[in-house]
């Protein structure tokens, strides 16, 4: 892995990225490998990912055998910041990216990366009922390398619905406001849009515990999360090898970002405790009991 990333650095030194940080991260990864640490966060670095997922993915590739170097990523916006772009450019994977905004997809198709790599960009709004058809009609089925789910809403329900592919690595966004112990998700809605569901932008997604529960049902084990407190990483059980399986509570990280908005759409920078109170009356589903409750009922306020 170190040699591959060093090659990427030489090829792309003109890119507006902080190369020295990647080099420092490579040193941390080598130390981590020697110490056999189970904390994926020690491998983080950012090239195109938003928080540090590039480094975590590179570490996982050292431990997970990949037969089909194909990825699928949802909710990529214009793909300048994503979980899979470094895979595409550094590791020469191919993939499908999907976004619900036509302008974003147009931007991707005009990006030089679109002709220089084997990437397909698709404009469509994902639902639990159309996701399998979207994937298969774009020529992907069965074994793939990686699936990244980040649609700011129905993440739990969409991942639950997917049965046409068998990714070896799954990355999924979680909502850290829902705490480390709850097993909840927003109720499913075909037309869910985050800022319309609640003006604060805080009401979306699922708890880390709900995703752990779903992962187990689908044959995946939780192996880590990122430092920012919004993404978790799963490995398919049959190829997990020596990677340590962790619980939701062990992986949970309180989010470091403050993305709350007021009713006028202006950022208000609420801390964690005030943010959760703001959406306390909103309805969620306990995915184990299939019971509707309010967020304040889950005891994270």
PEKABEL-V219857 format. One record per residue. N is the residue number from 0. RES is the residue in one letter. PHI is phi in radians with two decimals (none if undefined). NEAR is the number of other ideal C-beta (glycine too) atoms within 10 Angstrom. D_FIRST is the distance of its C-alpha to the first C-alpha in Angstrom with 2 decimals. Layout:
n: <N N>
res: <RES RES>
phi: <PHI PHI>
near: <NEAR NEAR>
d_first: <D_FIRST D_FIRST>
//
This chain:
n: <0 1 2 3 4 5 6 7 8 9 10 11 12 13 14 15 16 17 18 19 20 21 22 23 24 25 26 27 28 29 30 31 32 33 34 35 36 37 38 39 40 41 42 43 44 45 46 47 48 49 50 51 52 53 54 55 56 57 58 59 60 61 62 63 64 65 66 67 68 69 70 71 72 73 74 75 76 77 78 79 80 81 82 83 84 85 86 87 88 89 90 91 92 93 94 95 96 97 98 99 100 101 102 103 104 105 106 107 108 109 110 111 112 113 114 115 116 117 118 119 120 121 122 123 124 125 126 127 128 129 130 131 132 133 134 135 136 137 138 139 140 141 142 143 144 145 146 147 148 149 150 151 152 153 154 155 156 157 158 159 160 161 162 163 164 165 166 167 168 169 170 171 172 173 174 175 176 177 178 179 180 181 182 183 184 185 186 187 188 189 190 191 192 193 194 195 196 197 198 199 200 201 202 203 204 205 206 207 208 209 210 211 212 213 214 215 216 217 218 219 220 221 222 223 224 225 226 227 228 229 230 231 232 233 234 235 236 237 238 239 240 241 242 243 244 245 246 247 248 249 250 251 252 253 254 255 256 257 258 259 260 261 262 263 264 265 266 267 268 269 270 271 272 273 274 275 276 277 278 279 280 281 282 283 284 285 286 287 288 289 290 291 292 293 294 295 296 297 298 299 300>
res: <X X X X X X X X X X X X X X X X X X X X X X X X X X X X X X X X X X X X X X X X X X X X X X X X X X X X X X X X X X X X X X X X X X X X X X X X X X X X X X X X X X X X X X X X X X X X X X X X X X X X X X X X X X X X X X X X X X X X X X X X X X X X X X X X X X X X X X X X X X X X X X X X X X X X X X X X X X X X X X X X X X X X X X X X X X X X X X X X X X X X X X X X X X X X X X X X X X X X X X X X X X X X X X X X X X X X X X X X X X X X X X X X X X X X X X X X X X X X X X X X X X X X X X X X X X X X X X X X X X X X X X X X X X X X X X X X X X X X X X X X X X X X X X X X X X X X X X X X X X X X X>
phi: <none -1.01 -1.13 -1.11 -1.25 -1.04 -1.10 -1.07 -1.01 -1.13 -1.31 -2.19 -1.15 -1.46 -1.18 -1.37 -2.22 -1.57 -1.05 -1.08 -1.20 -1.14 -1.10 -1.10 -1.13 -1.07 -1.13 -1.14 -1.12 -1.08 -1.14 -1.13 -1.10 -1.18 -1.54 0.98 -1.19 -1.69 -1.62 -1.06 -1.07 -1.24 -1.69 -1.13 -2.72 -2.07 -2.02 -2.07 -1.27 -1.34 -2.14 2.62 -1.14 -0.97 -1.18 -1.09 -1.08 -1.07 -1.12 -1.08 -1.12 -1.31 -2.05 -2.03 -1.18 -2.01 -1.56 -1.90 -1.45 -2.24 -2.19 -2.30 -2.35 -1.81 1.22 -1.61 0.92 -1.67 1.22 -1.30 -2.26 -2.84 -1.45 -2.02 -1.10 -1.20 -1.02 -1.16 -1.61 -1.60 -1.84 1.09 -1.34 -2.10 -3.04 -2.09 -2.07 -2.31 -2.55 -1.48 -1.88 -1.11 -1.14 -1.09 -1.17 -1.08 -1.07 -1.06 -1.22 -1.67 -1.25 -0.94 -1.08 -1.27 -1.58 -1.51 -2.40 -1.67 -2.10 -2.11 -1.99 -2.24 -1.65 -2.90 -1.67 -1.45 -2.27 -1.17 -1.54 -1.89 -1.11 -1.14 -1.15 -1.02 -1.16 -1.23 -1.28 -1.77 1.43 -2.06 -2.80 1.19 -1.19 -2.40 -1.40 -2.62 -2.15 -2.11 -2.00 -2.68 -2.04 0.93 3.10 -1.48 -0.93 -1.04 -1.23 -1.25 -1.07 -1.02 -1.32 -1.24 -2.42 -1.62 -2.29 -2.28 -1.20 -1.45 -2.13 -2.19 -1.99 -2.44 -1.32 -2.18 -1.78 -1.22 -1.09 -1.43 1.42 -1.51 -1.93 -1.24 -2.18 -2.17 -2.48 -1.05 -1.09 -1.20 -2.57 -0.97 -1.91 -1.11 -2.30 -0.92 -1.32 -1.47 -1.18 -2.77 -1.02 -1.24 1.24 -1.70 -1.72 -2.93 1.19 -2.39 -1.34 -1.11 -1.18 -1.14 -1.20 -1.06 -1.06 -1.14 -1.00 -1.06 -1.12 -1.65 1.57 -2.20 -1.98 -1.40 -2.10 2.88 -2.56 -1.69 -1.23 -1.23 1.45 -2.57 -2.26 -2.09 -2.15 -2.11 -2.14 -1.09 -1.02 -1.29 -2.23 -1.26 1.01 -1.60 -1.18 -1.40 -1.47 -2.06 -1.60 -1.04 -1.14 -1.20 -1.51 -1.00 -2.36 -1.09 -1.07 -1.66 -1.54 -2.17 -1.88 -1.17 -2.16 -1.63 -1.17 -1.57 1.54 -1.63 -1.06 -2.01 1.02 -1.17 -1.32 -1.01 -1.18 -1.27 -1.13 -1.16 -1.14 -1.10 -1.94 -1.03 -1.56 -1.34 -1.45 -2.40 -1.96 -1.34 -1.28 -1.41 -1.52 0.94 -2.17 -1.49 -2.41 -1.80 -1.08 -1.17 -1.27 -1.59 1.22 -1.80 -1.42>
near: <18 14 6 12 22 13 11 17 16 9 11 13 9 6 13 4 15 12 14 8 13 19 14 12 22 19 10 17 22 12 11 17 16 8 10 8 14 15 16 26 18 19 26 22 24 18 24 21 24 16 19 19 27 26 28 28 26 24 24 22 20 11 14 19 9 18 10 17 17 22 29 24 23 24 21 22 17 17 23 13 14 24 26 28 24 23 26 23 19 21 19 11 22 17 24 20 24 23 24 15 14 10 11 20 21 13 17 23 15 11 17 7 17 15 9 10 15 12 22 16 21 16 15 15 15 23 17 16 11 15 25 15 10 19 22 13 10 14 9 19 12 10 13 24 24 26 25 27 25 20 22 17 24 26 26 27 24 20 23 20 17 18 10 14 18 16 22 23 23 22 25 26 23 27 28 24 24 25 22 17 14 24 23 28 26 25 14 16 12 12 10 19 12 16 13 8 20 16 15 20 17 21 21 23 28 30 28 31 26 26 30 24 17 22 22 14 10 16 11 24 17 24 23 24 25 23 17 17 21 23 25 25 26 27 23 18 13 10 14 17 9 7 18 15 14 20 12 23 12 15 24 21 19 11 16 12 12 13 14 20 18 12 7 7 9 9 11 14 12 18 10 16 10 13 20 21 15 20 23 13 11 16 13 25 20 18 22 12 10 7 11 12 14 12 26 14 17 20 9 20 14>
d_first: <0.00 3.83 5.45 5.10 6.27 8.57 9.91 10.70 12.48 14.49 15.51 16.59 18.07 21.31 20.18 21.99 19.10 18.81 16.01 16.85 16.16 12.54 12.32 14.29 12.14 9.06 11.77 12.94 9.82 9.92 13.64 13.46 11.58 14.27 16.96 16.09 17.18 17.98 18.02 15.33 16.88 15.36 11.91 13.70 13.46 15.27 14.94 17.06 17.39 20.61 19.74 16.12 14.93 12.03 10.25 11.67 10.64 6.90 7.76 10.13 8.11 6.87 10.67 12.43 13.07 13.65 16.51 17.59 15.09 17.84 18.34 21.58 22.13 25.63 27.13 24.95 27.86 27.17 23.37 22.72 21.41 19.67 17.02 15.89 16.30 12.75 11.77 14.55 13.80 10.08 9.37 13.02 14.36 18.11 20.21 23.45 24.22 27.62 29.80 33.50 34.31 35.29 34.78 31.12 30.56 32.60 30.44 27.24 29.02 30.02 26.58 25.20 22.06 24.46 25.36 22.06 20.11 21.17 22.21 25.48 27.13 30.08 32.84 34.33 35.27 33.66 35.87 35.57 37.95 36.29 32.57 32.45 34.54 32.40 29.27 31.05 33.08 29.94 28.93 26.44 27.25 26.08 22.49 19.85 16.34 17.11 20.34 20.81 24.43 25.87 29.42 31.17 33.70 33.83 30.22 31.45 33.96 31.78 28.97 31.81 33.27 30.24 30.73 29.90 26.13 24.03 20.66 18.14 17.00 19.76 19.82 23.39 25.24 27.82 30.81 30.80 34.51 35.24 34.24 32.29 34.92 36.43 35.70 36.81 36.10 38.17 40.59 39.51 40.98 40.44 40.96 39.20 38.32 37.16 39.52 42.42 42.02 42.47 42.85 40.64 37.37 36.73 37.88 35.08 32.61 32.46 32.01 28.97 31.34 32.37 28.84 28.20 31.47 30.61 27.18 28.94 31.51 28.97 27.01 24.13 23.26 22.44 19.39 19.36 20.27 19.59 21.55 23.67 25.31 25.07 22.15 21.51 18.85 20.01 18.69 21.11 22.98 22.75 18.99 18.45 17.90 17.56 16.91 20.00 22.49 24.08 27.33 28.04 29.75 26.85 24.48 27.11 26.77 29.76 28.83 28.85 29.93 33.66 34.24 37.84 40.38 44.16 46.42 46.41 42.64 42.07 39.35 41.00 38.12 39.40 37.81 36.62 40.05 42.03 39.63 40.00 43.78 43.90 42.80 44.46 46.99 44.58 44.39 41.41 41.06 40.28 38.20 39.19 42.91 42.94 45.14 45.54 45.68 45.29 42.41 44.76 45.52 42.08 42.78 39.99 42.55>
//
